Amino acid sequence: MKKVILAVIALTAFAANAQDGFKGKWFLMGQVNFSSTVTPKTDLTAKTTTSSFTVLPAVGTFIAPTTAVGLAIGYTGESAKADGGDKVNGGTFIVQPLARKYWGVTDNFLLFGEAAVPLKFAKYGEAKASSVGVNVGVGMDYFITGNWSVEAKLGVLGWESAKPKGGDATTTFGLDVNSGLLNGLSLGVKYVF
């Protein structure tokens, strides 16, 4: 009997919490990447070293119990140097509004869908370019404590239009359903307060 009473209390508490959801709460999350690639010398090309880093923190708020909006602002820096050539540095400033819809599976396990609109402003040497895109993805959150979650996200659909200064715009569309750990799946942490 005690187990039944405890189960009813737990279900009632879960139902009350589900009605309130996360409305009014804020979150912090972000992305940090670093990579370095060395391409060996061939008969046609010189040995090339390329490095890049990205820092893209995001903040947002839940505008409804299971709906959040946010903004990520960050930077990607890149450098490339071929043997016998000059080093070329460049970077991209990123502003990315986003929206998410969450669905609870259990008390601490949620699925979500995300739409983001990345705006990018790049400069490489004297060349400049800007782009706008739309990305749609899916993911899951697992809350390890009341405020901290581990997140996995998979980008599925993307569109981007990029225009170099003084040049013609190019448009890219991609559909990527990929279950590989290294291609398309990102892992991270999020703090909800």
N, C-alpha and C positions, 0 to 999 in steps of 0.2 A: 504494500500500500504506500509506503514511504517513497518508493521509486516512482510510482504513478504520480503522486503529488509533486515530487521534484521535477518530473518531466513536464507536467502541466505548467508549473511556475516558469521553467526554462523556455517553453514554447511561448508563453504569454510575454515574457521579457523580450524574446526575439521578435515577436510580432510588433511590440511597441517600438523597439529600436528600428525595425524595418520601415515603419511608418514615418519616423523622423528622418531616417537615413543620415546623410551627411550635410543636409541643407545648412548653409551658413558657415561651414567649416572651410578652411583654406588648406592648400597643399604646396609643398616644395618638392621638386624633382629636378633631374638634369641629366646631361650626357657629357661624358669626357672620353675622348678617344685620342690615341697616338699611334702612328704607324711610320715605319721606315722601310724602304725597299731599295735594294741594290740590284740593278739590271746588269748582267755581265756584258763584256765587250763581245761584239760579233764582227764579221767582215764588213758589215754595213753601218754599224752603230758603235759609239763609244760607251764605255762603262758609265752608268748614270746612277746617282744616288738621289732618291726622292724621299722627303719627310713631310708629314702633315700632322696637325693636331686640331682638335675641336673642343670647345668649351661652350655648352649650350644649356644654361640653367633655365628653369621654368617655374612660374608661380601661377596659382589659379584658385578659384573658389567654386564651391558647389552652389549653383543657383536654384536647384531643386534637390529633393532627397537623393536622386540618382543621376543628376546631370551636372557636369562641371564645365567651366570655360577657363582658359588660361592663356598665358603669353610667355613664349620663350624668346630670349634675346642672347645672341652669342656670336662667336667668331671662329672661323676656320683659317688657320695659317698653313701655308705650303712653301716648300723650297725644293728646287731641283738643281743639280749640278752634274754636268757631263765632264769627263776627263778632258782637260785642255780647253774647257769653255768657262764662261762666266756663270756664277750662281744666280738663279732667277728666283726671286721671292714674290709671294703674292698672298692675298687673303680675301676672305669673303665675310662680310658682316651679315648676320641673319636675324630677321624679325619674323616670328612664327606664331600667329594666333592659333588656338586649338580649341576643340570642343570634344567632350567625352560623354558617353551614355553607359552607365553601369547596370549590370544585372547580378543580383546576389544568388549564389549557388548554395553557400552555407554562411554561417555567421562571419567567417573571416576569409572566405574565398569568393572572389567576384570576377565576372567576365566583363569586358568593355569593348566598345567600338569607338574609334577616334577619327576625327576629320581635322586636318591641319592645312593652313595656307602659308607655306614658307615664302617669304620675300627675301631675295638675296642680292647683295650689292658687292661685286667682286672687282679687284684691281690686281693685275699681274704685270709688273713692270710699268709700262705706259698704257697698256690695254685695260679698258674698263668694260664692265658688262653688268646688266641687272636681269633678274628673272623673277617670275611669280609662278607658283605651282599649287596644286591641290593633291594632298595625300590622304588616303583612307587606309586604316589598319584595324586590326583586332588584337586583343590581349587579355591577360589575366593578372589579377592582383591577389596576393596571399598576405594577409595581415599577420605578422609574427608577434606583434603587440597591439595595443589599442591605437597607437599612432604610426607605427612603422610597417610598411608593406614592401614585399619583394615583388617586382613586376617583370613580366615577360611580354614583349610586344612584337607583332609580326606585321610589317608593311605589306599590303596586298595590291593596292591600286594607286597609280600616280600619274600626274600630268604636269608638265612644266613648259613654260615659254620663256626662252632666254634671248636677250638682245644685246649684242656687243655695241659699244659706242661707235656710231658711224657705219654700222653693218646691218644686215638683215636678221630678223628674228628666226629662231629655230624652235620647233615644238617637239616635245617628246612625250609619248604615252607608254605606260608599262603596266602589265598585269603580272604579278609575281606571287604564285602560291607555292611556297617553299618551306619544307619542314627541316631543312638543314640548320645546324647550330651556327655555322659561320656565315651563311648568306641570308640576310634578311631578318634574323631573330635578334632582338636586343634585350638585354637584361639590365635591371636597375633597381633602385630603392626609391621610396617616396615617403615623405613625412606629412601627416595630416594633423592639423591643429585647429 
